[in-house]
Amino acid sequence: MFIVRIDDNKKFIIVAINSSQKARLDDDLEYVGKHLNQLFTKPLGEEIVVNCARCLEEYSLSHYNALEVNIYERKLDEDCQLCLTPIANFQGCLTHLLGIIHKDNVKEKAMSLNDYIENEVEKRVIERTATLMATNAQLSYLANHDYLTGTYSRRYLLEFANAEIKRVCRYGLSLCLMMLDLDNFKSINDKQGHFVGDQALKEVAKTILETVRECDSVGRYGGDEFMVVLPETDVSGALLIAERLRAALNRVNISISIGIAELEHEDIYIEALINKADYLLLKAKQNGRNRIESIAIDDVDRSPTKVW
């Protein structure tokens, strides 16, 4: 048994050889690194090289079979069979050949070895593909999610929100945006440390995700501020969700302020809706914190019309 590497000039270079094969080689030659036709005695060596070239020409991804030919081993005065199996890299390029010279009575064992090699190659391709898919999925998750809270990243949520605005405008549907943050969060960080602050952010994110609907999207906008996109939802529906959220966090001794803005005809991009919701969030802070403020679509003066 031998393995040859195919170089750039389509020459066949020995890279490995089974010790039992040495009986068919000239004993005074070094094996590894030599051209295949240097190692075997003539005319056997020439015949093997010709068949290696034939295997190289006939190889394709759709034709991944071993080449079998009968040869005569003059040194041992016997008829043998040469079995050449192509070995490709992960890009499908043929890089090596596995050669086995055997008598007919060991043909079945040789074919079993070829089957094993082909199965191993196929298994490794499948494993590598699965690994690449898992890695890509992990990279996609890390790119689209906030590392601390597990909610969507700001960039991803802004892209999603703009797409949602186009969709609801096309079909004449409603949409609300909720901006919220923790009350006195700086004091938590300053007095209890950033670890406690991080735990509070995680608890808020967890509660938001448990409270909102499956169709809603939650992201960390920055610092202790979160953004929630509520598709096909008017102000009254958004207020119900916001109040459930505020009450749930109060039960674990966390106070939040929330601003809710509803999509209007002139709101082409999400930035306009964010500005309105942020304005209402600021009003909630100024009016005592731990509260919700919203603005209805028909409020010309843009002042808060409902306070919880």
C-alpha positions as CSV (number, residue, x, y, z in Angstrom):
1,M,0.0,0.0,0.0
2,F,1.3,3.5,-0.8
3,I,0.1,7.1,-0.8
4,V,1.3,9.6,-3.4
5,R,1.0,13.3,-3.5
6,I,0.1,15.0,-6.8
7,D,2.5,18.0,-7.3
8,D,1.9,21.1,-9.5
9,N,3.4,19.3,-12.5
10,K,1.1,16.3,-12.1
11,K,4.0,14.1,-10.9
12,F,3.3,11.5,-8.3
13,I,5.5,11.8,-5.1
14,I,5.6,9.1,-2.5
15,V,4.5,10.4,0.9
16,A,3.8,7.1,2.8
17,I,4.3,3.4,2.2
18,N,3.4,0.2,4.0
19,S,6.4,-1.8,5.1
20,S,5.0,-4.9,3.3
21,Q,5.3,-3.0,0.1
22,K,9.1,-2.8,0.4
23,A,9.3,-6.4,-1.1
24,R,8.2,-4.9,-4.4
25,L,10.7,-2.0,-4.3
26,D,14.5,-1.8,-4.9
27,D,16.0,-2.0,-1.5
28,D,18.7,0.6,-2.1
29,L,16.2,3.5,-2.7
30,E,14.8,5.9,-0.2
31,Y,11.0,5.8,-0.3
32,V,9.5,9.0,0.8
33,G,9.9,12.0,-1.5
34,K,10.8,10.0,-4.6
35,H,8.8,10.0,-7.8
36,L,6.7,6.9,-8.1
37,N,8.4,5.7,-11.3
38,Q,11.7,5.7,-9.5
39,L,10.6,3.3,-6.8
40,F,9.1,0.4,-8.7
41,T,11.1,-1.8,-11.0
42,K,10.5,-1.5,-14.7
43,P,8.1,-2.1,-16.4
44,L,5.9,-2.3,-13.3
45,G,6.7,1.3,-12.2
46,E,5.8,2.7,-15.6
47,E,2.6,0.8,-15.7
48,I,1.6,2.1,-12.2
49,V,2.4,5.7,-13.2
50,V,0.3,5.4,-16.4
51,N,-2.7,4.2,-14.3
52,C,-2.2,7.0,-11.8
53,A,-2.4,9.5,-14.6
54,R,-5.5,7.8,-15.9
55,C,-7.1,8.0,-12.4
56,L,-6.2,11.7,-12.3
57,E,-7.8,12.4,-15.6
58,E,-11.0,10.4,-14.9
59,Y,-11.5,11.9,-11.4
60,S,-14.5,14.2,-10.7
61,L,-16.7,14.9,-7.7
62,S,-19.5,13.0,-9.4
63,H,-17.3,10.1,-10.2
64,Y,-15.6,9.3,-6.9
65,N,-14.7,5.6,-7.5
66,A,-11.5,3.6,-7.2
67,L,-9.7,2.6,-10.4
68,E,-8.9,-1.1,-10.6
69,V,-6.5,-2.6,-13.2
70,N,-4.7,-5.9,-13.6
71,I,-0.9,-5.8,-13.6
72,Y,1.9,-8.3,-13.8
73,E,4.5,-8.4,-11.0
74,R,7.6,-9.7,-12.7
75,K,9.8,-9.7,-9.6
76,L,7.4,-12.0,-7.8
77,D,6.2,-13.7,-11.0
78,E,2.5,-13.3,-10.3
79,D,-0.6,-11.5,-11.5
80,C,-1.8,-8.8,-9.2
81,Q,-4.4,-6.1,-9.1
82,L,-3.7,-2.4,-8.7
83,C,-6.4,-0.4,-6.9
84,L,-6.1,3.4,-6.9
85,T,-8.4,5.5,-4.8
86,P,-8.5,9.3,-5.3
87,I,-8.3,11.5,-2.1
88,A,-9.6,15.0,-2.4
89,N,-9.4,18.0,-0.1
90,F,-12.4,19.9,1.4
91,Q,-12.6,22.0,-1.8
92,G,-13.0,18.9,-3.9
93,C,-9.6,19.1,-5.5
94,L,-7.7,15.8,-6.0
95,T,-4.5,16.0,-4.0
96,H,-3.4,12.4,-3.3
97,L,-3.9,8.8,-4.5
98,L,-4.0,5.7,-2.3
99,G,-2.6,2.7,-4.1
100,I,-2.9,-0.9,-3.2
101,I,-1.3,-3.8,-5.0
102,H,-2.9,-7.1,-4.1
103,K,-3.6,-10.6,-5.3
104,D,-7.1,-11.5,-6.2
105,N,-7.7,-13.4,-3.0
106,V,-7.2,-10.2,-1.0
107,K,-9.3,-8.0,-3.2
108,E,-12.3,-8.1,-0.9
109,K,-10.1,-6.7,2.0
110,A,-8.8,-4.0,-0.3
111,M,-12.2,-2.9,-1.3
112,S,-13.3,-2.8,2.3
113,L,-10.4,-0.5,3.0
114,N,-11.4,1.7,0.1
115,D,-15.0,1.8,1.3
116,Y,-13.7,2.7,4.8
117,I,-11.6,5.6,3.4
118,E,-14.5,6.9,1.3
119,N,-16.8,6.8,4.3
120,E,-14.3,8.5,6.5
121,V,-13.8,11.3,3.9
122,E,-17.6,11.7,3.6
123,K,-18.0,11.7,7.4
124,R,-15.3,14.4,7.8
125,V,-16.9,16.6,5.1
126,I,-20.3,16.3,6.9
127,E,-18.7,17.1,10.3
128,R,-16.8,20.1,8.9
129,T,-20.0,21.4,7.2
130,A,-21.9,21.0,10.5
131,T,-19.1,22.8,12.4
132,L,-19.1,25.7,9.9
133,M,-22.9,26.0,10.1
134,A,-22.8,26.1,13.9
135,T,-19.9,28.7,13.8
136,N,-21.8,30.9,11.4
137,A,-25.0,30.6,13.5
138,Q,-23.0,31.6,16.6
139,L,-21.4,34.6,14.8
140,S,-24.8,35.7,13.5
141,Y,-26.2,35.6,17.0
142,L,-23.3,37.5,18.5
143,A,-23.6,40.2,15.8
144,N,-27.4,40.7,16.4
145,H,-27.6,40.4,20.1
146,D,-26.4,42.3,23.2
147,Y,-23.8,40.3,25.0
148,L,-25.0,41.2,28.5
149,T,-28.8,41.0,28.3
150,G,-29.4,38.6,25.4
151,T,-31.8,41.1,23.7
152,Y,-31.3,42.4,20.2
153,S,-28.4,44.8,19.5
154,R,-29.2,48.4,18.8
155,R,-28.1,48.1,15.1
156,Y,-30.2,45.0,14.5
157,L,-33.3,46.4,16.2
158,L,-33.1,49.7,14.3
159,E,-32.9,47.8,11.0
160,F,-35.8,45.6,12.0
161,A,-37.9,48.6,13.1
162,N,-37.4,50.4,9.9
163,A,-38.5,47.3,8.0
164,E,-41.6,47.0,10.3
165,I,-42.5,50.6,9.7
166,K,-42.5,50.0,5.9
167,R,-44.7,46.9,6.4
168,V,-47.3,48.5,8.6
169,C,-47.5,51.6,6.5
170,R,-48.0,49.4,3.4
171,Y,-51.0,47.6,4.9
172,G,-52.4,50.5,7.0
173,L,-51.6,48.9,10.3
174,S,-50.6,50.5,13.7
175,L,-47.3,50.3,15.5
176,C,-46.0,51.6,18.8
177,L,-42.5,52.1,20.1
178,M,-41.7,51.8,23.8
179,M,-38.5,53.4,25.3
180,L,-37.8,52.6,28.9
181,D,-34.9,52.7,31.4
182,L,-34.2,52.0,35.0
183,D,-34.8,54.8,37.6
184,N,-31.7,55.9,39.5
185,F,-29.5,53.4,37.7
186,K,-26.4,55.6,38.1
187,S,-26.9,55.5,41.8
188,I,-27.1,51.7,41.7
189,N,-23.8,51.5,39.9
190,D,-22.1,54.1,42.2
191,K,-23.3,52.7,45.5
192,Q,-23.5,48.9,44.8
193,G,-21.1,48.4,42.0
194,H,-21.3,47.6,38.3
195,F,-21.9,43.9,39.0
196,V,-25.1,44.7,40.8
197,G,-26.0,47.1,38.0
198,D,-25.4,44.4,35.4
199,Q,-27.6,42.0,37.3
200,A,-30.3,44.6,37.4
201,L,-30.1,45.0,33.6
202,K,-30.3,41.3,33.1
203,E,-33.4,41.1,35.3
204,V,-35.1,43.9,33.4
205,A,-34.3,42.2,30.1
206,K,-35.6,38.9,31.3
207,T,-38.8,40.5,32.6
208,I,-39.4,42.4,29.3
209,L,-38.9,39.2,27.3
210,E,-41.3,37.3,29.5
211,T,-43.9,40.1,29.4
212,V,-44.1,41.1,25.8
213,R,-45.8,39.1,23.0
214,E,-44.0,36.8,20.6
215,C,-44.4,39.3,17.8
216,D,-42.7,42.1,19.8
217,S,-39.0,42.8,19.5
218,V,-36.8,43.9,22.4
219,G,-33.3,45.4,22.2
220,R,-30.8,47.3,24.4
221,Y,-30.7,50.8,23.0
222,G,-27.7,51.8,25.1
223,G,-26.7,51.9,28.8
224,D,-29.8,51.1,30.9
225,E,-32.2,52.1,28.1
226,F,-34.3,49.4,26.3
227,M,-36.4,49.7,23.2
228,V,-39.5,47.6,22.4
229,V,-41.1,47.5,19.0
230,L,-44.8,46.6,19.2
231,P,-46.2,45.9,15.7
232,E,-49.9,46.1,14.9
233,T,-50.5,47.7,18.3
234,D,-52.2,51.0,19.2
235,V,-51.5,53.2,22.2
236,S,-54.1,51.5,24.4
237,G,-52.7,48.0,23.7
238,A,-49.1,49.3,24.3
239,L,-50.2,50.8,27.6
240,L,-51.5,47.5,28.9
241,I,-48.2,45.8,28.1
242,A,-46.2,48.6,29.6
243,E,-48.2,48.5,32.8
244,R,-47.8,44.7,33.2
245,L,-44.1,45.2,32.7
246,R,-43.8,48.1,35.2
247,A,-45.8,46.1,37.8
248,A,-43.7,43.0,37.3
249,L,-40.4,44.9,37.9
250,N,-41.8,46.6,40.9
251,R,-42.4,43.2,42.5
252,V,-38.6,42.6,42.3
253,N,-37.9,46.1,43.6
254,I,-36.9,47.6,40.3
255,S,-38.4,50.9,39.2
256,I,-38.6,51.9,35.5
257,S,-39.9,54.8,33.5
258,I,-41.5,54.3,30.1
259,G,-42.3,56.5,27.1
260,I,-44.7,55.2,24.4
261,A,-45.1,56.8,20.9
262,E,-47.5,55.6,18.2
263,L,-46.5,55.7,14.5
264,E,-48.0,58.7,12.6
265,H,-48.2,59.3,8.9
266,E,-45.1,61.5,8.8
267,D,-42.9,58.9,10.7
268,I,-41.1,57.5,7.7
269,Y,-38.0,56.3,9.7
270,I,-37.7,54.9,13.2
271,E,-35.5,57.8,14.4
272,A,-38.6,60.1,14.4
273,L,-40.5,57.6,16.5
274,I,-37.5,57.2,18.9
275,N,-37.3,61.0,19.4
276,K,-41.0,61.1,20.4
277,A,-40.7,58.1,22.8
278,D,-37.5,59.5,24.3
279,Y,-39.3,62.8,24.9
280,L,-42.1,61.0,26.7
281,L,-39.6,58.9,28.7
282,L,-37.9,62.1,29.9
283,K,-41.4,63.5,30.9
284,A,-42.0,60.4,32.9
285,K,-38.7,61.0,34.7
286,Q,-39.5,64.6,35.4
287,N,-43.0,63.8,36.7
288,G,-41.7,61.5,39.4
289,R,-40.4,58.3,37.8
290,N,-41.8,54.7,38.0
291,R,-44.5,55.8,35.5
292,I,-45.7,55.5,31.9
293,E,-46.4,58.4,29.6
294,S,-47.8,58.1,26.1
295,I,-49.0,60.4,23.3
296,A,-52.0,59.7,21.1
297,I,-51.9,59.9,17.3
298,D,-54.4,62.9,17.2
299,D,-52.7,65.0,19.8
300,V,-51.7,68.1,17.9
301,D,-49.8,69.8,20.8
302,R,-47.6,66.6,21.3
303,S,-48.2,66.7,25.1
304,P,-48.7,63.5,27.1
305,T,-52.4,62.5,27.2
306,K,-52.3,59.4,29.4
307,V,-50.3,58.8,32.5
308,W,-50.2,55.6,34.5
